[in-house]
Amino acid sequence: MKKIIFLSLFAGVIAFASCDPKEDDTKSQIKVLTADQIEADVKVENINGKNVNKVIISNHTPLPSQISNGVNNVAASYAELLLFNTGESTITIYGLNPDGTEISKDYKVTVDEMYYDVPKEYAILTGGTSKTWTWDTELNGGAWGNFGYRGDTGENFALNGSGTWWSCPPSDLSGQLNHSSSGIATGEEDPNAYMVWSLNGTKIETFTPSGQLVRQGKFSLDNYGTMIEDWSVGTLSTTAESILFPWKINSGGYAPTDFQVILLDENKMVLTYIDDPANAGGWSEATFWRFKAK
């Protein structure tokens, strides 16, 4: 996924250069480099003797480049990027060689103190690096099902299940494959199936209990500020079919990409989906997912 995104960023640059003989001459003079030959200055901002969550990068590599903190990507030779957690973080510099090969080099940095405001949800979801989430069956014994949309407050739904119509235990999801896109069991229909959410690349990887990869995708908090008073605390976006059993109930296999977040803390995640939430009527059928940190 990263390679596709990276190449697309520079496709226009390369296409333009190939149309200009002068640019072709310049391009032919650029050597093919290895990852070890990437040269950059990566410095963490220091305030009052402590490294804070801002890094300044100057890339001296003579190639089209991209700089990434795992969440944000900048196609430039200079960037100032914020970091999302204390402790160790990774800055990655990508370069695109004249022959089309991609190289990359990681730079490790350490943050002592969060000085600049960043969405705390990145750290909650990923633990700062990667974090494992699994089905949460502690309420009503189920973790996926349907409910009456906004039949009560979001808090009461998240904590007490108020408004729930039907709650399916993970072990019974194998009998609900008519709601999936393939109709085939994948191994996620198990209480011990799990997901790994990673900050670097904003990745979601879904696994069977034995550790077999079921699917992978990405998440975004770009629209997290979209919420509904007394109901949701934010909006979580993913690529389609990223989370455990990612399908809307009674939809014939539709996988939402924007979820209303009803609860998100270090231990619990409650997501819901309904079409056109701003205009949906009360008690309309909606889908929920309940997860807990593993």
N, C-alpha and C positions, 0 to 999 in steps of 0.2 A: 504493500500500500504506500509506504513512504517513498519507494523508488518511483512509482507511477506519478505521485504528486510532484516529486522533485523534478523529474524529467519534463513534466508538463509546464513547469514554471519557466524552463529555459528553452522550450521548443521554439518559441517565437524568436528568441535571440539567435539561436543557431540557424533558423530558416532565413532570417534577415542577413546574417553574415554570409551565408552560402550564395546569396545573390549579388554580392559586391566583391569584385576581384581583389580589391585592396584588403577587405576583411578576410578573404580566403588566404591571402599571403600571410596576414597576421596570425590567423588560426593555425596555419601549417607550421609556424614557428613556436607555438606553444607545445611544450613537451608533455608526454603522458606521465603523470605523477603517480606515486604510490601513496597510501594513506599516511605513512610515516613522514612524507614530505609536505604534508599540510602544516603551515606555519601560522600561528595566531597568538595574540596576547589576550588572555582571559583573566580579568581581574574582578574580584568581588568588592563592591563598595564598602568602605570601612567608616563607621561613625562611632566616635567615642571609644575607639579601641576594639570594636566588635564588628565582625562581618555581618552585613545586613543582606536582605533578600533582593539585591539588585546586582547584576553582573554586566560588565562592559567588555565587549568583544571587538577586537580589531583583527581581521583576517587578512594575512599578507599573501595568501596563496594565489598564484596567477591563473585562476580558473573561475568560471561561473560558479558561484557558491551560494549555499543556504546555511543559515545559522538557526539552531533549534534548541529550545529549553525543554523539549518534550511535549509542550502544549502549543506554543507559538513558533511559527517559522518565518524567518525573514530572509528574502533573497537579496542580500547585500554583503558588502565586505565589512560593514560596521553595524553594530547593534547594541542597544541597551535593553536587557530583558529582566523581568521580575521572576523571582523563584517562589515556589509555593509551599515550602516547608523548611524547618530548621534541619540541621544535619547535612548529610552529603547529597548533592544534586549533580546532574550531568548536563553539560553543554556539548552538543554534537555539531560539528562542522562537516558539511557535505560539499564535495567538489565534483564537477562533471568534466571528464577528460575529453579531448578533441575526438577520440575514437568512440565516444559514447559510453565508456565505462564510468561507473560511479564509485567514488571513494569516500570514506568518512573517518573521522577521528573524534574520540571522546575526550573531554576535559572534565575532570572531577573538581568540584568546588564545595566549600563547606560554609554553611550559614549558621551564625550564632544566634541571631535575633531577627524576628519579623518586624521590620520597620515600615515597609510599604504595604498598603492594604491590597490584598488579593482575595479572591473567593475562597473561603475556608472549606468549601465543599470539595475542592480538589484533594485536600489532605484527608478529609473524612472518607471519601470514596476510595482513595488509593493508599491511605496510610503514609503518604509522602513518597512512596516508591511503588509498592504493589500490595494489594489487600484482597483477601479471599472472602467472598460472600456465598451463603448457601440459603436453601429454603428455610423459612421461619414458620413453623407449625404450632407455635406456642398459643396462638389465639384461634379457637374453634377447630383446631386440628388440621386446618387447611392453609394453603399458601397461594392459591390461584382460584379465581372464581368471579362471580358477578355480585352486584349490589345496586341499591337505589341511589343514583347520583345525587349527592348533596342532600340526602335525607336527614342528615345531622351535620354537626360541625366536622371539619377535617380531623380535629383532635380526638373527638369521640369515635370516629370511624377507625382511626389509626390505633388507638389504645384499647378500645372496647369492642370494635367490630360492629358498631351501631349502623344499621341499615344493610347489613350483609344479607344476601338472599341465599347464596350457595357457596360453600368453601370446600375446595377439592384438595385432599391430601396429595402430596407429590407421588406417592405410590399408586394412586388411582388415575394419574394422568395418562397412563397407557390406554385407558378406556375412553379418553377424550381426544383421540387423534383426529377426529373429524373437524376439530377446530384448528388443526395445524395445516401448513402449506403442502406437506408431502403425504400425510396420513401414515407415516412410518415412524415407529419408535426409535429414538436416538440414544437412549440411556440417561437422558436428563429427567426422565419420569421416575425419580428416585429421591428420597429425602436426603441422600448424601451427595447428590450432584452439586456442583459448585461453579462459581465464576471467579476469575482473577481480574481485578481492575488495576491497570497500571498507569502511572502518571506519564511515563516516557512513551509518547505516541498516543496517549489517551486511549489505550486499548482495553477491550473487554474480551476475555477468552472464557468460553464455557466448556466444562468438562463433565464426563461421566464420573461416578464414584471411583473408578479404577484409574482415572487420570487421562482417559482418551479424549482428545479434543473433539468437541461437537461442532463448534462454530466460533468465529471471531469477528469482532467489529470494533467500532470506535464510539466514544461518547464526547459530548460537548456541553459546556455550561454557558455558552454564548447567550442563551435565552433564559438563564436561570431566574432573572429578575421578573419574569412573567408569572404572576400568581393571582389567586382569587381570595379575597378577604374571607376569613373564617373557614376557608377550605384548604387551599394548597399553599405551600411555602416556596414553591419554585417550579420551574419546568426543566426537565432533563431530556436532552436530545441524544439519540443514538442512531447509528446506521441500522437499517432494517434487519431483524432477526439477529440481535446481538445478545440479549439476555436469556436467562432460563425460560423455556416455554414461552416464547415472546409474542404469542398470538392473542388478538382480541377474541373474546368469547363470541360464539355464534356468528362468525364472520367468514367462515370458509377459508381461513388461512391468512387473513390480513395481519401484517406485523406493523404496529405503530412505530413511529420514530420520535414522537414528542409525548413524554409522559408527565402527568402532573405528579409532583412530589408532595405527598401528604405528611411524611415523616422522614427525616434523615438525620441521624446522629451517629456516634461512634459504633453503635451496636445494632441499629435497626434501620431498614429502608422500606418504606411503603410507597408503591407507585400505583397510579391509576390511569386509565385511558377512557375517554369518551369522545366521539366525533363532535367537533365544534363546541368546545367547552364553554365559551363565552355566552353561547345562546342555548345551551342544552337545558331542557326543563328539569325541575326537581323530580327525583325518583325515576328518571330514565335509566335504562340498563347501561351499566358501565363495568369495566373489567379492572381487577386489582391483582397485584403481585406483592407478596410479603417475603422479605429477605432479612437475614441476620449475619453479622460478622462471624466468621469461623475462627 
